Amino acid sequence: MSLGPVRWSVGLDDHVTCVAVHPDGSHVAAGSLGGDAVIVDALDGQVTAKLASHPLGVLAAAWSPDGSVLATGGQDGVVRLSTADGGVVAEHTLGGWVERLVWSPHGVLAAAAGRVLHLVRTDGTHVHAYPQVSSTVSAIQWAGNGTRVGVASYGGLTWFDTDKLPNDAPARVHGFKGSPLALVLSPTGKWACAGYQDASIHLWPLWSGDELTMSGYPAKIEHLAFRHDGRWLASACLEELTVWSFAGKGPKGTRPAAGTAHDGRITWVGWQPGRDVLATGGQDGRLVLWPSPASVDHPLEPIDVVDGDDVDGDGDEVATAAWTPDARGLVVGRHDGSVEFRPVA
């Protein structure tokens, strides 16, 4: 398996902050730090809609599960719902930078603005604003059947039951004094894992068992990703990729498989949907494909390495990326404002 040459590329006005692929793979949304927000045809890269901008920068974008609306958020404190043709369904000023947007399977948008979690429906109705959590929300995840949502902030992980409103008291709190940077839930529903500023990964079993901490990293943990079946957890620290086994009782007492193929910090990590291949993007502009580990006793060796120089001659940093739902292509946003599509060959 390898990444093919760039099929199309679109330029935004500033460094790309987010890309989001429509659930049916037909369109790609992208936003920039300059405030640009566009929707392009995933087949040929033609811009099909230019959305209302977010002054000071777009920070997040996410399609609803049914693909009917795109949510965008920005430094202007606004969350906006738009249709695929650019029409505005609704917008709400939430009173803080809107950096995190995550849809539930049932079409409820969780949007974080500062220390407050908001809920918005696909029709634009603002459902609820929860009481402030301990500090700025740095990550959001929906759990279970989509009625419980968790937010990471300094002090731990706070869970809310969205089906019990107007009761908005936390359903559960997993406490930990530290600054979380990333949060993922195992597809099996067993684990919540957070990457921290203090160079550790903290794990909470959602139903029973002991909390775990995986430490010893040389720097903060900003990127985590579970494989589709929950068997492997990928984490990135500086230029090194590590992959932990979650077979059996989990990673307690084990060590990860590790590998290095970047000349700078890894800036994005994502598993190919439904497959056993992992992709990473880096500060060096490089894209790397990795296989699932055969064993944690052997180093990780890349399947394919595509240098940034292969793109446009300057090897510009990978800012973010997203797989297409059919796993046949990778959409990459770069620091220079370019958004590119590479098919899997």
N, C-alpha and C positions, 0 to 999 in steps of 0.2 A: 504494500500500500504506500502511496505517496501523494503529496499535494501537487496538483497540476499548476500550470502557469495562470497568471491573473486573467480572468475572463472579462471583468469590467472593473472600472475604478471611478469613483466620484469624489470631487474635492469640496470640502467644507471650508468655512472661513477661519477656523482655528483648530486647535488640537481636539481630536475626537474623544468625547467623554463616555458615550454609550452607543451600542448597537443592539437592535432587537429584531428578530426574525418572526414574521407572522406565523401563527400556528399551522397554516397550510403551506408555508414556504413560499408564498407568492410575492411577498413584499418584504423589504428591509427598511426599518426606521433607524435613523442615526441623528445624534445631537452633538454639538460642539461647545467648547468653552466660550466661544464668541456669541452664543445664543442661537445659532442656526439649528433648525430641526426640519428634517426632510424625510419623505418616504420615496423609495425607489423600487422599480420593478426588479425582482430578484433574478429574472431571466437575462435582461440586457443592461441593467444598471441605469435605465432612464429615470430621471426624477419625475414622479407622478404627482407629487404634492409637496408644496413648501408650507410648513406649518407656521402658526404664529410663534414668534421668537420668545425666548426667555431672557430678558436683559440680564447681563452679568454671567450668563452661562446656563446651558442645559446640563443637569446632573444625573438624570435617570430617565429611562424609557422602558415601557413594558406593555405588550399587547394583552388584552383580555383573553381568557381561554377560548372563547368562541370567535375571537378575531374581529369582533364588531367595533371595538374602540382601542385606541392607543393612548396610554397615560404617559404624560411627560411631567417632569418636575425640575425646578431650577433654583438658582440663587435668588431669584425674585420672590421666593416664598410661595409660588403658585403651583398647584397641581392642575393640569388641564387634560380633559378627555377630548380626543379628536377622532373623526372617522378616517378611513383609509384615503378618502379624496380630499382631506384637509379641513372638513367642516368641524366646527367646534360644538361639542355636545354640552360641555359645562366646564367651568373653571372655579377654583376655590383658592382664596388666599389663606394660607395656613399659619403665617406668622413666624416662619423660620425657613432656612434652606431646606428644600425638599430633595434629599439625596437618596432615599430608599423607597422603591415602589415594588410591591409584590402582590400578585393576584392570587386569591384562593381558587380552588378548583370550581367553585360555584359562582365566580364572578364578583367577588368582593375585593376591592383594592385596599391594601394596607399601605398607608403613606406616612412616612416619618418626617416630622418637621421639628427640629430641635429635640426636646425631651418628650414630645407628645406624639402618640400614635393616633392616626385618623383612619376611619373606614368610609369608603365611597363606593356606591354601586355603579354598574355600567351605564345606567341611565343618568348618571351625574348627581344623584342624591347623596348628600353628605349625611351618613348614618350616625356617626358618633366620634367623639374625641375623648380618649382615655385620660385619666389624671397623669400628670408628669411622672416619668420614671426617674431613676437616680441621677442620670446625666444624659447627654446627647445620645440618641439612638444611633448605633453604628451598623446594625444589621437587623433584618426581619426574616422570619421563616414561618410558613404555615405548617401545622402538624396534623396527623391523623386524618379525619374526614373533612378537614377544611373549616372546622368551627373553632379551633384553638390556634392562636397566633402568638409567636414568641418574639420578643425584642431583646437585643443585646445592648447593654450599656455598662458604664463603669459600675461595678458592684454585682454583676451577674446577668442572668437570663430570666426575664419576667414573662409569664404566660397569662393570656387573657382568653376567656371563653366567650366568643362572639355571639353564641346562641343564647346567652343568659342576660342580655341587656334588658332593662337599664342597670342591672347589677354589673358594675365595671371594676370590682375588686379583683386583684390578681388571683388566678386559679392556682398558681404555683410559682415559686421563685427558687431558682438554682443560684445560690450566692457564690460569688468569687470576686475578691478585691483586685481588680486589674482592668486594663483598657482593652476591650475586644475590638478586633479589626475585621473579622470574618466569622460567619456563622453558617453551618450546613447541618442538615438533618439526614440521617441514614434513610435510604429508600425503604428499609425494613421497618422503620418507625421505632427502632430501639435506641438510637443514640442521637444526642445533640452535641456537636463539636464546634468549638470556637478557637480561632487563632488570636493570640494576644501580643500586645506591645512588648511584654516582658520576655519574648522569645520562647513561648510555650504554647502547647495545644491543650486545652482543657475539655474533658469529655464528661457529659452527664448521661447516665442511663435514664431514659424517660419513664420507665415503669419500676424497675427494681435494680439493686446492685450498687456497687461502690463507684464513686466518682474517680476519675483518673486524670493524671497530668503527664503529658509527654514533653519533657524539657531537654535542655542541652543544645538548642539551636543557637547559632551565633548572632541572630538578629530577629526582628519582629516577624510574625506570621500573618501575611496579608491575604493569602490565597489558599483555599481548601476546596476539594471537589470529591464527591463520592461517585464511584462507578454505578451504573444503572441498577445493579443488583445488591449494592451495599457491601460487596466483598472487599473492595479496596478503597482506601482514602488517600488521595494525593494531596501533598502540601508542598509549598514552595518557600524557600528561604534564601535570599540573595540569588546566586546562580544555581543552586542545587535543588533538584527535585527529589522528594522522598515519598514513598508509597507504603502505607501501613496496611497490614492484613487485619480484617475484621471478621475472619472466619471463627466459628466456635464462640468462645466467651469474649472475644475481642483482643485488642492489642496489648493487654497487660502482660508485662514481663517479656515482651518481644522487641525486636528491632525492625526498622523498615528496610526495604530495598531502596537504593539511592543511585543517582546518576547525575552527570553534568554534561550539558551540551551547549550551554549559553556562555557568552563572554561577559555578560552583565546580569543585572537583577532580572529574575523572572517576573513579568508583569501581568500574566494571565494564565489560567489553568482551566481546562475543560475536557471532560470525557466525551467521546463520540456517542451520540444517543443510541442506546441499545446495543453498543458494540464494546469491544475490549481494548480500544485504542484511546490514548490520552494525547491531547495537544497542549503545548505550551508556547507562549509568545514572550519575547524578552526586550529588555532595554537596548540590546544590540540589534534590534530589528529582525531577529531570527525567529522562524517558526519551526517547531520540532514535533514530530510524531513519535510516541513511545508505545510499546506493547504493555499489556498487563504483565506484572512480574510472574515468571514461572516459579520463583521462590524468593523469599527475602534474603536467602544466602548468596544470591548472585547479583552483581551490579546491574543497573538498568542500562540498556543499550538502545539508542534511538533507531527507529525504522527509517526515518527520513528527516533531513535537515535542509531547510530552505533559508538561505541567507537574505537579509534585508536588501543587500545590493542587487539581488535578483529582481527586486520590485521596480525601483526607479533610480537606482544609482547612488542613493545616499544612506541606505540602510536605516531608515527612520524607525524610531522606537514603536513597538506594538503597545498601544494604549489599552485596547480591549478587543474582544472577539466573541463570536457566537457561532455554534454549529447550526446548520439547517436541520429542521425536524427529521428529514429523511436520511440524515447522516452523510449526504453526498457532497457537502461543500462547507467551506469555512468563510465567514464574513469577518474581516479584520479592519479595525479602526486604528489609525496611526497618529503619532504626535504631530505630524505635519499637516493634518486635516484630511488625509485621504482615507477613503473607505473602499476596500477591495473585496472581490469575491474570488476564491480559489476552489475549483472542483477537486474532489478526491479522485485520483487516477488509479 
